[in-house]
Amino acid sequence: MNTLTREVTMYRSSVKLFIIFMTVIGFLFFSIPSFPADVELSAGLIPKPGTIKTAKDQFKKNSPWKFALSLPGVGNSWIVQMLEET
């Protein structure tokens, strides 16, 4: 084997090792578990002290009712079904 062939072979093997090394590093980087920050569920949905509750029939109206949707879209099947049934 001449010197040029030996150098090319060494270069190819070093490139293969680099690719393997970077693959392992990438796998380890993306497989490290991440932990979410503390989340307060329902933050701001708790009524303030002294708040008066609305009576059950305060805003009750007789039928027929009219429903209005702003930009209903058809992305969800339940929206399509609701529009077809009204």
N, C-alpha and C positions, 0 to 999 in steps of 0.2 A: 504494500500500500504506500502510495506516495504521500508527501506531506500535506498537499492540498486536500486530498480525499480524507485524510485523518482529521484535518481542521474542520471540514464541512460536517463530518460525522459528529465531532465533538459539539459543534454549534447546534446541530439538530437535536442532539440529546439534551443540551442545556436549555433549548427552547421548550422541549417537551417537559422537562423538569419544572421550568418556570410556569408553564400552563397548568401543570398538576398542582403546583404550589398555590397559584392564584385561585384555582378552583376550590382547593381545601380552605383557603382563607375566606373566600366568598361564602362558602357553605357555612363555616363557623360564624361569620359575621351575621348572616341572615337567619341562623338557627338559634341565636342567643335569645332567650325569652325576654319579652318586654313586659313591663308592669305598668298598668294605667295609673294615672294620678287619682287621688281620692275624689270621688264624685258624690256630690250631695244630690240625691234624687228628690224631686219635688221641691227644690229650693225655690222659694218665692210663691209657691202654690198654697201655702198655709195662710188662712185668713188672719188678718191683724187682730189683736185683742180689741174687743169692743165693737167688732163688726156685726151688723145686724143681718141675719139671713133673710133671703127673699122668700116670701110666702109661696107655697106650691102653686096656687092658682092666680098669682098676681098678674101674670102676663098671658093667661089662658085666653084663647080666641076660638070662636066656633069655626067649624069646617065650612066650606072647603079652604084649605090652606094653599098658599103659593110658596114654592121653593125657588130660590134664585141661586145660581152658581156663578162665580166669577172664574172664568177660564177653567171649565170643568176638565178638559182634556180627556183623552181616552186611553191613558196609560194603565189604568187599573180596571180589571174586569168588573169590580163592584160598582165603579162609577158608571160604566156603560150600562150595567143592569139597572141601576137606579134611574138613569135617564130614560131607559126604555119602559120602565114600569110606571113612570110619572106621566 
